[in-house]
Amino acid sequence: MTWDLGPQGLGLLLLMAVGFGVVARLLARTTLSHGRWIAAVVVYAASGLFVSEVWFGWATKEDLQPNVDGLSFDEVLLLGTLLSVAFVVALRLALRSGALPARRHGRHLRHHGRHP
């Protein structure tokens, strides 16, 4: 497999991932606080890279339009967003159900070598 994602395509993918993370953070501010929105950015970037370079890596520029420096833009926008939205929804459900620990109001336990 050859990776043909150039610097412009990678930059656009990272910009799309950060944009998704910011929107996800604003829409779900109570459950995606404390840096968890960064996980949404990483998932978007990873899924976008997978979609562009693995899933549609066989396609040529003529097959997929628009193709921005090796990035299959439309496919990443559609499938990367769907996969990332599914991740954010699953994360919110896990946090609300108590399956994952949630920090309350920015306070967290600090252990100084002794237990109460």
Buried (B, 14 or more C-beta within 10 A) or exposed (E): EEEBBEEEBBEBBBEBBBEBBEBBBEEBEEBBBEEBBEBBBEBBBBBBBBBBBEBBBEBEEEEBEEBBBBBBBEBBBEBBBEBBBEBBEEBBEEBEEEEEEBEEEEEEEEEEEEEE
